């Protein structure tokens, strides 16, 4: 979608890109797949999240990278929030 800068990061220590304080500071809105990820971010970065919009998408974090079903779910849940 034009006009947006996006980045992706995981909360697991073995994620290809692990979310850090710099990435949280950079973001205006942070989308989490599940509530447990939101809680983890709130524990790790409480001060950095104070002025951020944190949205839980309610998508189980069980999909592979760019798996078609995941891409479709993300489009369905995220795009309406960006309009």
C-alpha positions as a Markdown table, in Angstrom:
| # | Residue | x | y | z |
|---|---|---|---|---|
| 1 | Unk | 0.0 | 0.0 | 0.0 |
| 2 | Unk | 1.5 | 3.3 | -1.0 |
| 3 | Unk | 2.5 | 5.8 | 1.6 |
| 4 | Unk | 3.5 | 3.3 | 4.3 |
| 5 | Unk | 6.9 | 2.1 | 5.5 |
| 6 | Unk | 6.8 | -1.4 | 7.0 |
| 7 | Unk | 9.1 | -3.8 | 8.7 |
| 8 | Unk | 8.7 | -7.2 | 10.1 |
| 9 | Unk | 10.3 | -8.7 | 13.2 |
| 10 | Unk | 9.6 | -11.7 | 15.5 |
| 11 | Unk | 9.5 | -12.0 | 19.3 |
| 12 | Unk | 11.2 | -15.4 | 19.4 |
| 13 | Unk | 14.9 | -15.4 | 20.0 |
| 14 | Unk | 15.5 | -17.4 | 16.9 |
| 15 | Unk | 13.5 | -15.1 | 14.6 |
| 16 | Unk | 15.4 | -14.0 | 11.5 |
| 17 | Unk | 14.9 | -10.4 | 12.7 |
| 18 | Unk | 14.1 | -10.0 | 16.4 |
| 19 | Unk | 12.1 | -7.0 | 17.5 |
| 20 | Unk | 14.2 | -4.5 | 19.4 |
| 21 | Unk | 13.8 | -1.1 | 21.1 |
| 22 | Unk | 14.9 | 0.8 | 18.0 |
| 23 | Unk | 12.3 | -0.9 | 15.8 |
| 24 | Unk | 9.6 | -0.2 | 18.4 |
| 25 | Unk | 10.7 | 3.4 | 18.6 |
| 26 | Unk | 10.5 | 3.7 | 14.8 |
| 27 | Unk | 7.0 | 2.3 | 14.5 |
| 28 | Unk | 3.8 | 4.3 | 14.8 |
| 29 | Unk | 1.6 | 1.1 | 14.8 |
| 30 | Unk | 2.6 | -2.4 | 15.7 |
| 31 | Unk | 0.6 | -5.4 | 14.6 |
| 32 | Unk | 0.9 | -8.6 | 16.6 |
| 33 | Unk | -0.5 | -11.9 | 15.5 |
| 34 | Unk | -1.5 | -13.1 | 19.0 |
| 35 | Unk | -2.1 | -11.6 | 22.5 |
| 36 | Unk | 0.9 | -13.4 | 23.9 |
| 37 | Unk | 3.1 | -11.4 | 21.5 |
| 38 | Unk | 1.5 | -8.1 | 22.6 |
| 39 | Unk | 2.1 | -9.0 | 26.3 |
| 40 | Unk | 5.7 | -9.9 | 25.5 |
| 41 | Unk | 6.3 | -6.5 | 23.8 |
| 42 | Unk | 4.6 | -4.7 | 26.7 |
| 43 | Unk | 6.9 | -6.5 | 29.1 |
| 44 | Unk | 10.1 | -5.8 | 27.1 |
| 45 | Unk | 9.4 | -2.3 | 25.9 |
| 46 | Unk | 6.9 | -0.6 | 28.3 |
| 47 | Unk | 8.2 | 2.9 | 27.9 |
| 48 | Unk | 8.7 | 2.7 | 24.1 |
| 49 | Unk | 5.1 | 1.5 | 23.7 |
| 50 | Unk | 3.3 | 4.3 | 25.6 |
| 51 | Unk | 2.5 | 6.4 | 22.5 |
| 52 | Unk | 2.2 | 3.5 | 20.1 |
| 53 | Unk | -0.9 | 1.8 | 18.6 |
| 54 | Unk | -0.6 | -1.9 | 19.3 |
| 55 | Unk | -3.1 | -4.1 | 17.4 |
| 56 | Unk | -3.7 | -7.8 | 17.9 |
| 57 | Unk | -4.8 | -9.5 | 14.7 |
| 58 | Unk | -6.0 | -12.7 | 16.2 |
| 59 | Unk | -4.0 | -14.9 | 13.8 |
| 60 | Unk | -2.4 | -18.0 | 15.2 |
| 61 | Unk | 1.3 | -17.8 | 14.8 |
| 62 | Unk | 1.7 | -21.1 | 13.1 |
| 63 | Unk | 2.2 | -20.2 | 9.5 |
| 64 | Unk | 5.4 | -20.4 | 7.4 |
| 65 | Unk | 7.0 | -17.3 | 5.9 |
| 66 | Unk | 4.8 | -15.9 | 3.1 |
| 67 | Unk | 2.5 | -18.9 | 3.3 |
| 68 | Unk | -0.5 | -18.1 | 1.0 |
| 69 | Unk | -3.1 | -18.6 | 3.7 |
| 70 | Unk | -1.2 | -16.2 | 6.0 |
| 71 | Unk | -0.8 | -13.6 | 3.3 |
| 72 | Unk | -4.6 | -13.7 | 2.7 |
| 73 | Unk | -5.4 | -13.4 | 6.5 |
| 74 | Unk | -3.0 | -10.5 | 6.8 |
| 75 | Unk | -4.6 | -8.7 | 3.9 |
| 76 | Unk | -8.0 | -9.2 | 5.3 |
| 77 | Unk | -7.2 | -8.0 | 8.8 |
| 78 | Unk | -4.6 | -5.3 | 8.2 |
| 79 | Unk | -5.8 | -3.5 | 5.1 |
| 80 | Unk | -9.1 | -2.3 | 6.6 |
| 81 | Unk | -7.1 | -0.8 | 9.5 |
| 82 | Unk | -4.9 | 1.3 | 7.2 |
| 83 | Unk | -7.7 | 2.9 | 5.2 |
